Amino acid sequence: MPFNSYKDDEQTVEASKLATLKRLLTYLFHYKKEICFVLLIMAFCVMVSLLNPLIMEAAIDDYISVGNIPGLFRLIGFALLLNVLMVICIKARMYIMAKVCNNILVTIRQELYTHIQTLDFQFFDSRPTGKILARIIGDINSLKDVLSNCVTTLIPDFITICAVVTIMFTKNPALAAASLISTPIMAICLWMIQVYSHKRWQIHRKKSSNLNAFIHEDLSGIRIIQSFHAEEETRQTFRELVKEHRDSFVSAVRLNDSFGSVIDLCWSIGTIMLYFTGIRILGTDQVSIGTFIAFGTYITMFWSPISNLSNFYTQLVTNISGAERVFEIMDAKAEITDAADVTTIPPITGNVRFEHVTFSYDGSTDVLDDVSFTISPGETIALVGPTGAGKTTIVNLISRFYDVQKGSVYIDGHDVKKVSIESLRKQMGIMTQDNFLFSGTIRDNIRYGRLDATEEEILQAVKAVNAHDFIMKLEKGYDTELSERGGGLSAGQKQLIAFARTLVSDPKILILDEATSSIDTQTELLVQSGIEALLKGRTSFVVAHRLSTIQKADRIFYIDKGNILEQGSPAELMEKKGHYYQLYMAQFHC
């Protein structure tokens, strides 16, 4: 079944949780003022929380027991004021941290998206689009709570625990020791649980990514699925992926839920030991009612932050795998990059030279084997041959979408590896068989070829490829809104718009890779007449299976098994009666 690939899990680089967390927290450093203000707010809130049990103890032992009602009301008023201020501070903290965390998520998402745009074709060849989308959207969204709770939970709860332990041992060491007797049990259990939890959440993230990738490609290829009546196969695959996603989630959550059970058990043991020690060992004459109540509150203040921290750790284990996946992409290095000493290539004339070029996509099978040729400026070269012969590979190497393993590619005498990629591709126009049209107006799609193109230049390019007439017949002409991939237009109309987009860039080297394959014969004649003038003065490479489109080429290269087996003008190759002649005769049934 063709959909089994989505059941394969991605290879995720194992990274230290602490190292990943540190890297994530560096984004908080850009908001030092806001974080410092939040920490001050949290310090005040912690102080009020710690004072509340002492105020309660004083109210019972020093005011209620002796009947000092006026003093009690003053103490209640003071406590009420502190707690109202604490509530206001908590609201302010939540607002500030929400704003900071959302800004950080925007920053991370922009950095990830920008980095992905710098990666080469080899990166995208090995990853479905849906899995990349899962990193940009889902995995980054999962980081929000981690960032927020590191400041609002981790730091204040840790301080609270330390302060509570100090106060308890200062007031009554025996009661404090009894209250915290179950702490070692908790530490051992939590350590054992966390060992397995992280791996389970990593598996769940992978299953989520698999599901996202399948849905994206399934919707993108819905016409093919329906055309071949493959709905049942896709539904079955979807059911299996959803089941794997559900099972991985249940497995991870079931383990995480045990955190809470351990905390509750240890909390209960500590509470029982507090009252047992206070009543049976020390005796009620040694411990006042206020102290009992204060210690009961402090036990809650000890175990509640422990519970919060365990929840935070659960959240951290749950979401840190998302951070790992995001940083894995950020750390991915493009194979095709500018060297440190690159120069900007000057305006080119279009001389192209291959010197003993050998290339392989997988490192083992050569697609091109010791290929050499020289193209003069302004020549139109047609590349023909069987599928997989290496035609598209040649034009991809000229554009430096891939780098050769052996040999060199020169443009106007400049090694393409020694000039900046941007300055090289700016002087090229590339049009492929599957030209993507973006959501937006027809004008915007054409201007994408050169963003500063004037209306006159756009009109000139459109008329050159004979697309003006059909565009003007549309209800809004050039302002017609296109849906994704140019929905609503015929395949030929999409190709014509893509032609205009390429030609408006005024390239010095023009690459047409099966560019007329989606155009009917009548439209092809219009396009051919329109681009003949544009091909003049430009070096052009035309990859074509339809030989009728290349009869005016200066030279034809017949490519097979990674080599140029024949080259020459159409007339010369026909006279030679070799590979091209046989291909021509077979195609035209002569």
C-alpha positions in Angstrom: 0.0 0.0 0.0 1.5 3.4 -1.0 0.7 5.1 2.3 2.9 2.9 4.5 5.7 5.5 4.5 3.6 7.6 6.9 3.8 4.9 9.5 7.6 5.2 9.6 8.8 7.4 12.5 11.3 10.2 11.9 14.8 9.8 13.3 14.9 12.3 16.2 18.3 13.4 17.5 18.5 12.6 21.2 19.5 15.7 23.1 20.0 16.4 26.8 16.7 17.8 28.3 18.7 20.2 30.4 20.7 21.5 27.4 17.5 21.9 25.4 15.8 23.7 28.2 18.8 26.1 28.6 18.7 26.8 24.9 14.9 27.5 25.1 15.3 29.8 28.1 17.9 32.0 26.3 14.9 33.5 24.5 13.8 34.9 27.9 17.0 36.9 28.2 15.7 39.3 25.5 12.9 40.4 28.0 15.1 41.0 31.1 13.1 44.0 32.3 9.8 42.2 32.1 11.1 39.0 33.7 12.7 41.0 36.5 9.4 42.7 37.2 7.6 39.4 37.2 10.1 38.0 39.6 9.6 40.9 42.0 5.8 40.3 41.8 6.4 36.6 42.5 8.6 37.4 45.4 5.8 39.6 47.0 3.3 36.8 46.3 5.5 34.2 48.0 6.1 36.4 51.0 2.3 36.9 51.5 1.8 33.1 51.1 4.4 32.4 53.8 3.0 35.1 56.1 -0.6 33.8 56.0 0.0 30.7 58.2 1.9 32.8 60.7 -1.0 35.4 60.7 -3.4 32.6 61.3 -1.3 31.2 64.1 -1.1 34.6 65.8 -4.8 35.2 65.3 -5.7 31.9 67.2 -3.0 31.9 69.9 -2.5 35.7 70.5 -5.9 37.2 69.8 -8.8 34.7 69.8 -7.6 32.8 72.8 -7.3 35.9 75.0 -10.4 37.7 73.6 -8.5 40.6 71.9 -11.2 41.3 69.3 -10.1 44.8 68.2 -6.6 43.4 67.6 -8.0 40.5 65.7 -9.9 42.8 63.3 -6.8 44.8 62.7 -4.9 41.7 61.9 -7.6 40.5 59.6 -7.6 43.9 57.8 -3.9 43.7 57.4 -4.1 40.1 56.0 -7.0 41.1 53.7 -4.9 44.0 52.3 -1.9 41.8 51.6 -4.0 39.1 49.9 -5.9 41.6 47.7 -2.6 43.0 46.6 -1.4 39.5 45.9 -4.4 38.8 43.7 -3.7 42.0 41.7 0.0 41.0 41.3 -1.0 37.5 40.1 -3.2 39.0 37.4 -0.4 41.4 36.3 2.1 38.5 36.2 -0.2 36.4 34.0 -0.7 39.3 31.6 3.0 40.1 31.3 4.1 36.4 30.9 1.4 35.8 28.3 2.7 38.7 26.3 6.4 37.7 26.7 5.7 34.0 25.8 3.7 34.9 22.7 6.4 37.2 21.5 9.0 34.5 22.0 6.9 32.0 20.1 6.6 34.4 17.2 10.4 34.9 17.3 11.1 31.1 17.3 8.6 30.5 14.5 10.1 33.3 12.4 13.7 32.0 13.0 12.6 28.4 12.1 10.8 29.5 9.0 13.7 31.7 7.9 16.1 28.9 8.5 14.0 26.4 6.5 14.0 28.8 3.6 17.8 28.6 3.5 17.9 24.8 3.3 18.4 23.1 0.0 16.5 20.6 -2.0 18.1 17.6 -0.3 16.4 18.6 3.0 12.9 18.8 1.4 13.5 15.6 -0.6 13.8 13.6 2.6 10.8 15.1 4.5 7.1 15.3 3.7 5.7 18.9 3.9 3.3 17.9 6.6 6.1 16.9 9.0 7.8 20.2 8.4 4.4 22.0 9.2 4.2 20.0 12.4 7.5 21.5 13.6 6.5 25.1 12.6 3.0 25.0 14.1 2.4 22.2 16.6 5.8 21.8 18.2 6.3 25.5 18.7 2.9 26.0 20.2 3.8 23.3 22.8 6.6 25.5 24.1 4.4 28.3 25.5 3.6 26.7 28.8 7.2 25.6 29.4 8.5 29.2 28.9 5.8 30.7 31.1 6.0 28.2 33.9 9.8 28.3 34.1 9.3 31.8 35.5 5.9 31.6 37.2 6.2 28.1 38.6 9.7 26.8 38.8 11.4 29.7 40.5 8.7 30.8 43.0 7.7 27.3 43.9 11.3 26.3 44.5 11.7 29.3 46.8 8.5 28.5 48.6 9.5 25.0 49.3 12.9 26.1 50.7 11.3 28.9 52.8 8.5 26.5 54.2 11.1 23.9 55.2 13.2 26.6 56.9 10.2 28.0 58.8 9.0 24.6 59.9 12.3 23.4 61.2 12.8 26.8 63.0 9.4 26.6 64.8 9.4 22.9 65.7 12.1 20.5 64.3 10.2 17.4 65.5 6.9 18.3 63.7 8.9 19.4 60.6 10.7 16.0 60.4 7.5 14.1 60.9 5.7 16.2 58.2 8.5 15.6 55.6 9.2 11.9 56.4 7.7 10.8 53.1 9.9 13.1 50.9 12.5 10.4 50.1 9.8 8.0 48.9 8.5 10.7 46.6 12.0 11.5 45.2 12.6 7.8 44.3 9.3 7.3 42.7 9.5 10.4 40.6 12.9 9.6 39.4 11.8 6.1 38.3 8.8 7.6 36.4 10.7 10.3 34.5 13.2 7.7 33.1 10.4 6.3 30.9 8.2 9.3 30.4 10.4 11.4 28.1 10.7 8.6 25.5 7.0 8.0 25.5 6.3 11.6 24.7 8.9 11.6 22.0 7.1 8.7 20.4 3.8 10.6 20.7 5.3 13.6 18.9 6.5 11.4 16.1 3.1 9.8 15.7 1.5 13.3 15.6 4.0 14.3 12.9 3.2 11.2 10.9 -0.6 11.9 11.1 -0.1 15.6 10.1 2.0 14.6 7.1 -0.5 12.1 5.9 -3.4 14.5 6.2 -1.5 17.2 4.3 -0.6 15.0 1.4 -4.0 13.2 1.4 -5.8 16.5 1.0 -3.3 17.8 -1.6 -3.7 14.7 -3.7 -7.5 14.2 -3.2 -8.1 14.3 -6.9 -5.7 11.4 -7.6 -7.2 9.4 -4.7 -10.7 9.8 -6.0 -9.6 9.2 -9.6 -8.1 5.8 -8.6 -10.9 5.0 -6.1 -8.3 4.7 -3.3 -10.6 6.2 -0.6 -10.8 2.9 1.3 -7.0 2.5 1.4 -6.5 6.1 2.6 -9.3 5.6 5.2 -7.6 2.5 6.5 -4.2 4.2 6.7 -5.8 7.1 8.5 -7.5 4.8 11.0 -4.2 3.1 11.7 -2.3 6.4 12.1 -5.0 7.8 14.4 -4.9 4.6 16.5 -1.1 4.9 16.8 -1.5 8.6 17.7 -4.1 7.7 20.4 -2.3 4.8 21.8 1.0 6.7 22.1 -0.9 9.5 23.9 -2.6 7.2 26.3 0.6 5.4 27.0 2.4 8.6 27.8 -0.5 10.1 29.8 -1.0 7.0 31.8 2.6 7.1 33.1 2.4 10.9 33.7 -0.8 10.5 35.8 1.2 8.4 38.3 3.0 11.6 39.3 -0.1 13.0 40.9 -0.8 9.7 42.7 2.6 9.6 44.2 2.3 13.2 45.4 -1.1 12.6 47.0 0.2 9.5 48.8 3.2 11.2 50.2 1.1 14.2 51.2 -1.3 12.0 53.1 1.6 10.2 54.9 3.1 13.5 55.9 -0.2 14.9 57.2 -0.8 11.7 59.3 2.7 11.8 60.7 2.3 15.5 61.7 -0.8 14.9 63.8 0.5 11.5 65.2 3.7 13.2 66.3 2.0 16.3 67.7 -0.7 14.4 69.6 0.8 11.1 70.6 4.5 11.8 70.9 4.9 15.5 71.8 1.4 15.8 73.4 -1.2 18.5 73.0 0.3 20.5 75.9 3.5 21.0 74.0 1.9 22.1 70.7 -0.7 24.9 70.5 -3.8 24.8 68.3 -2.4 27.7 66.3 0.9 25.8 65.7 -1.1 22.7 64.6 -3.1 24.8 62.1 0.0 26.7 60.9 1.9 23.4 60.3 -1.1 21.9 58.5 -1.1 24.9 56.2 2.7 24.7 55.7 2.4 21.0 54.8 -0.1 22.1 52.1 2.3 24.9 51.1 5.1 22.3 50.8 3.3 19.6 48.9 1.3 21.9 46.7 4.4 23.4 45.1 5.8 19.9 44.9 2.7 18.9 43.0 3.1 22.0 40.8 6.7 21.2 40.1 5.8 17.6 39.3 3.2 18.9 36.9 5.7 21.2 35.4 8.2 18.4 35.0 5.4 16.3 33.3 4.8 19.3 31.1 8.5 19.7 30.5 8.9 16.0 29.5 5.8 16.3 27.4 6.8 19.4 25.5 10.6 19.3 25.6 10.5 16.8 22.8 8.8 19.5 20.7 11.7 21.8 21.5 14.2 19.1 20.5 12.4 18.7 17.1 12.3 22.4 16.5 16.0 22.8 17.4 16.9 19.8 15.3 15.6 21.6 12.2 17.3 24.9 13.3 20.6 23.0 13.5 20.2 21.3 10.1 22.9 22.6 7.8 22.2 23.3 4.2 24.4 21.3 1.9 24.4 24.1 -0.7 25.8 27.2 1.0 28.0 30.2 0.2 31.6 29.7 1.1 33.3 32.3 3.3 35.2 33.8 0.4 32.4 33.9 -2.2 32.1 36.9 -4.5 29.2 38.4 -6.2 29.0 37.4 -9.8 28.8 40.4 -12.2 26.1 40.7 -14.9 26.5 37.6 -17.0 26.4 37.0 -20.7 25.4 33.4 -20.4 28.5 31.3 -21.2 28.1 27.9 -19.5 30.8 25.2 -19.2 30.7 21.8 -17.6 34.2 20.2 -17.0 34.2 16.5 -16.2 31.1 16.7 -14.1 30.0 13.7 -12.1 27.0 13.8 -9.9 25.0 11.4 -7.7 21.9 12.0 -5.5 22.5 9.1 -3.2 26.3 9.0 -3.2 26.3 5.6 -4.9 24.6 5.8 -8.3 26.0 8.3 -10.7 23.3 10.3 -12.6 25.9 12.2 -14.6 29.3 10.6 -15.4 32.2 12.8 -16.5 30.0 15.2 -18.5 31.7 18.1 -20.4 30.3 20.7 -22.7 30.5 24.4 -23.5 27.5 26.7 -24.3 28.1 30.1 -26.0 26.0 33.1 -24.8 22.6 33.3 -26.5 22.5 29.6 -27.6 19.4 27.6 -27.1 20.2 24.1 -26.0 17.5 21.3 -26.0 18.0 18.4 -23.7 16.3 15.2 -24.7 16.4 11.5 -23.8 14.6 8.9 -21.7 13.3 9.6 -18.2 16.0 9.5 -15.6 18.8 10.2 -18.1 20.0 13.3 -16.3 18.4 16.1 -18.2 16.8 17.9 -15.2 20.0 17.2 -13.2 22.0 19.3 -15.6 19.8 22.4 -15.3 19.7 21.9 -11.5 23.5 22.0 -11.3 23.6 25.1 -13.4 21.2 26.8 -10.9 23.2 25.2 -8.1 20.3 23.5 -6.5 22.8 20.7 -6.0 26.6 20.6 -5.9 28.7 18.3 -8.1 30.8 15.5 -6.5 33.5 15.8 -9.2 34.3 18.3 -11.8 33.2 21.9 -12.0 30.4 24.1 -13.5 31.3 27.5 -14.8 29.2 30.5 -15.8 31.1 33.2 -17.7 34.3 31.6 -16.3 33.1 31.8 -12.7 32.9 28.5 -10.7 29.4 28.5 -9.4 30.7 27.3 -6.0 32.7 30.5 -5.7 30.0 33.0 -6.3 27.0 33.9 -4.0 23.9 31.8 -4.6 21.7 34.9 -4.6 23.7 36.8 -7.2 23.7 33.7 -9.4 20.0 32.8 -9.3 18.9 36.4 -9.7 20.2 36.3 -13.2 18.4 33.0 -14.1 14.8 32.3 -15.0 13.6 28.8 -14.1 10.3 27.3 -15.2 9.4 23.7 -14.4 6.6 21.3 -15.4 4.8 21.9 -12.1 4.7 25.6 -11.6 3.2 26.7 -8.3 0.8 29.6 -8.3 0.3 31.4 -5.0 -2.9 32.7 -3.4 -3.4 36.2 -4.6 -4.1 38.1 -7.8 -2.7 37.2 -11.2 -0.7 40.5 -11.2 0.9 39.5 -7.8 1.8 36.1 -9.2 3.5 37.6 -12.3 5.3 40.2 -10.3 6.7 37.5 -8.1 9.3 37.0 -10.8 10.6 40.5 -10.0 9.0 42.4 -7.2 9.9 45.8 -8.6 8.6 45.1 -12.1 6.5 48.0 -13.5 3.0 47.6 -15.0 4.5 48.1 -18.4 7.0 45.3 -17.9 4.4 42.9 -16.6 2.1 43.7 -19.6 5.0 43.2 -22.0 5.9 39.8 -20.6 2.2 38.7 -20.5 1.7 39.7 -24.2 4.9 38.0 -25.2 3.6 34.6 -24.0 0.1 35.4 -25.4 -1.6 35.3 -22.0 -3.1 38.8 -22.2 -6.2 37.8 -24.0 -7.4 35.1 -21.7 -6.6 37.2 -18.6 -8.7 40.1 -19.9 -11.6 37.7 -20.4 -11.6 37.0 -16.7 -14.1 39.0 -14.6 -11.4 41.1 -12.8 -8.6 40.8 -15.3 -5.2 41.0 -13.7 -6.9 41.6 -10.3 -8.5 38.2 -10.4 -7.9 36.4 -7.1 -6.4 32.9 -7.4 -6.9 30.2 -4.9 -4.0 27.9 -3.8 -2.2 26.4 -6.8 -4.3 28.5 -9.2 -7.6 26.7 -8.7 -10.1 27.7 -11.3 -7.6 28.0 -14.1 -6.9 25.4 -16.7 -3.5 23.7 -16.7 -2.5 25.6 -19.8 -3.5 29.0 -18.3 -1.5 28.3 -15.2 1.5 27.5 -17.4 1.1 30.8 -19.3 1.0 32.8 -16.1 4.1 30.9 -14.9 5.8 31.8 -18.3 5.1 35.5 -17.8 6.4 35.3 -14.2 9.6 33.8 -15.4 10.1 36.2 -18.3 9.3 39.3 -16.3 12.5 38.7 -14.4 14.5 39.2 -17.6 16.9 36.4 -17.0 20.2 36.0 -18.8 20.0 32.2 -18.6 16.5 30.8 -19.2 15.7 27.2 -18.1 12.5 25.6 -19.3 12.1 22.1 -17.7 9.2 20.4 -19.5 7.6 23.9 -19.4 5.1 23.3 -22.2 4.0 19.8 -21.2 0.7 21.1 -19.7 -0.2 23.2 -22.7 -2.4 22.0 -25.6 -1.0 22.1 -29.1 -2.9 25.3 -30.1 -1.7 27.1 -27.0 1.8 25.8 -27.5 1.9 27.4 -30.9 1.0 30.8 -29.3 3.6 30.4 -26.6 6.3 29.3 -29.1 5.7 32.4 -31.2 5.7 34.6 -28.2 9.0 33.3 -26.6 11.1 33.0 -29.7 12.0 36.7 -29.5 12.6 36.4 -25.8 15.0 33.5 -26.3 17.2 35.6 -28.5 20.1 37.1 -26.7 19.6 34.6 -23.8 21.3 31.3 -23.1 18.4 28.9 -22.9 18.1 25.3 -21.8 15.0 23.5 -22.8 14.2 20.1 -21.4 11.5 18.6 -23.5 9.9 15.3 -24.4 7.7 16.9 -27.1 10.2 17.3 -29.9 8.0 19.7 -31.8 8.9 22.4 -29.2 12.7 22.3 -29.9 13.0 22.3 -33.7 14.5 25.8 -33.6 17.1 25.0 -30.9 20.7 25.8 -31.9 21.8 22.4 -30.5 20.2 19.3 -29.1 21.9 17.1 -26.5 20.7 13.5 -26.5 21.4 12.3 -22.9 21.2 8.8 -21.6 22.8 6.8 -18.8 24.5 10.0 -17.5 26.3 10.9 -20.7 25.7 13.1 -23.8 25.5 10.4 -26.5 24.8 12.9 -29.3 24.8 16.6 -29.9 24.2 18.9 -32.9 21.5 20.9 -34.6 18.1 19.1 -35.3 19.1 18.8 -39.0 22.5 17.3 -38.2 21.1 14.8 -35.8 18.4 13.7 -38.3 21.1 13.2 -40.9 23.2 11.2 -38.5 20.2 8.8 -37.9 21.3 7.9 -34.4 19.5 8.0 -31.0 17.7 11.3 -31.7 16.6 10.2 -35.1 15.1 7.0 -33.6 13.3 9.1 -30.9 12.0 11.5 -33.5 10.7 8.7 -35.8 9.1 6.9 -32.9 7.3 10.1 -31.6 6.0 11.1 -35.0 5.3 7.6 -36.2 7.2 8.1 -39.4 
